[in-house]
Amino acid sequence: MKQNWDEAFKHILKHEGGFVNHPSDPGGMTNLGVTKRVWEEWTHKPAKESDMRALTPEMVAPLYKKKYWDVVFGDDLPAGVDLCVFDAAVNAGVGRASKFLQQAVGVTVDGQIGPKTISAVTSKPADEIIEAFCALREAHYKSLNTFDTFGKGWMRRLASIKSESTDMA
């Protein structure tokens, strides 16, 4: 829902944390959940480590809004479903989050949220969508070869987002 953007963004930052550069993370250098590659695409210039460390919530909010929230139609999704899908888009990619949503509501899975997906979403109870969506997300994480390294954190994040999303619904 449109009025949930600020709250959803706060939830994302709670889970994304500060600067990291874990050798096993394919995202590489990351701050506030924004990878160096994504930041460079957003700013159209190279980023040094010092640039990445200097990121603030105010700096990254427009990126999150445009590249994730808007692309998954966060303003058009019911309360709770919006946070669930937004968080997955940030953590696992917009296309994957879109496909999870489409699977959860039983429409053609093409990775592009449009009128048919939105219509299906608004015709189902939000708590049922959240439950199905989170089950798909969990199965995806467990299928990844980096699950042994990052799985505990992903499952903690997923449980928190599921709870927060359900509360919002």
Stockholm file with secondary structure:
# STOCKHOLM 1.0

chainA/1-169         MKQNWDEAFKHILKHEGGFVNHPSDPGGMTNLGVTKRVWEEWTHKPAKESDMRALTPEMVAPLYKKKYWDVVFGDDLPAGVDLCVFDAAVNAGVGRASKFLQQAVGVTVDGQIGPKTISAVTSKPADEIIEAFCALREAHYKSLNTFDTFGKGWMRRLASIKSESTDMA
#=GR chainA/1-169 SS CGGGHHHHHHHHHHHHCSCBCCTTCTTCSEETTEEHHHHHHHHTSCCCHHHHHTCCHHHHHHHHIIIIITTTTGGGSCTTHHHHHHHHHHHHCHHHHHHHHHHHHTSCCCSCCCHHHHHHHHTSCHHHHHHHHHHHHHHHHHHSTTHHHHHHHHHHHHHHHHHHHHHHC
#=GC SS_cons         CGGGHHHHHHHHHHHHCSCBCCTTCTTCSEETTEEHHHHHHHHTSCCCHHHHHTCCHHHHHHHHIIIIITTTTGGGSCTTHHHHHHHHHHHHCHHHHHHHHHHHHTSCCCSCCCHHHHHHHHTSCHHHHHHHHHHHHHHHHHHSTTHHHHHHHHHHHHHHHHHHHHHHC
//
